[in-house]
């Protein structure tokens, strides 16, 4: 099957992951011209790609935000008006008109609770905007006490930053409503970084209300896994995969998410096409924070809890044929302490822990489904996740950031990316804990340290 994928942006999670997950029987077409960090992809180039690829593709997987704004980061800026954004969205009609028999799988982002942090100096405004969005929504429901909190948070936000943010929210929501009027085989709304309360709540309610009764519209937490889950759904083509979900602890609301994680697990599986079956030989193991309070790392988790979780994983590895470990003990990286307690990590079929809980969930769900479809294990992708999600995000990234700052650089805006990459490769060489993993090429895809690219040299 040949899929034309217009990814959310050029980061590995959106462009490389789908390529690495697609099986030997899948051809994935990707645009040659894409974004680069703060520079968005040109709209005309995206249109040309879709029309050219459409002649060869069996189906389309389209990031609405790439098509309209040029990238996820660009979707948080006001470079184009609402009128222009809707005009660009309408290009989907042209794709459908030219290729009426080819499925169009759309996914679109509901804007995060805050602004982009493109420099260390943005972090104060980033936090203040999160606080403001939450307080405004809570004031609408709970009264004056939260109104005072909202005003205090608003005073911490530069006026031009707030004005742009509110304008972008209004425009993006209008476009998200507009997608419902366009032709598609399925539409997935992904709620990017948020809290339980915020401006996104009213937007979600309106979207759900407008989509009521439609079986091909979905909404849950996530963002950067959108291309992977949409690809898996497209390749399954309505077929169902059976898997058991084994929880190693309590349900919880993850950092940067607005609902119980169990709801996101259920909805992600339903979207992809994975059915819960307690007798299945494939099992997705969910390792949550033992106290149901997710932090940025696992430093507060008692060793006894990690022992208990590792014992459960070790038992499953002995008895189940396909074990996939979803490590959401902490946000933005896995638990090195847990992995050290797993006797045979090389027996895992899959691993994911790289970003928010639902980013990790969607990535693993896509691998599980596509492994089942191909009836083979993608161990190379698993190894890349161990090097990225676990080793980089949980250990080397902080060390690299410290080195970058000590050399007068900002981890959000690297001026000498090559020098930082060379230092990172030295760190990998000094800290490689997995002897079975073949050599990989390590690089920084953008001029920042937030993500790393693991190239297995295919």
PyMOL commands that set and color helices and strands:
alter all, ss='L'
color gray80, all
select helices_A, chain A and resi 12-21+43-54+64-69+74-76+82-89+91-98+120-142+144-154+159-179+200-210+226-236+261-272+303-319+336-340+345-347+357-374+379-406+417-430
alter helices_A, ss='H'
color red, helices_A
select strands_A, chain A and resi 2-6+27-30+59-63+103-110+186-191+217-221+241-247+274-276+282-288+322-328+350-352+441-443+453-455
alter strands_A, ss='S'
color yellow, strands_A
deselect
rebuild
show_as cartoon
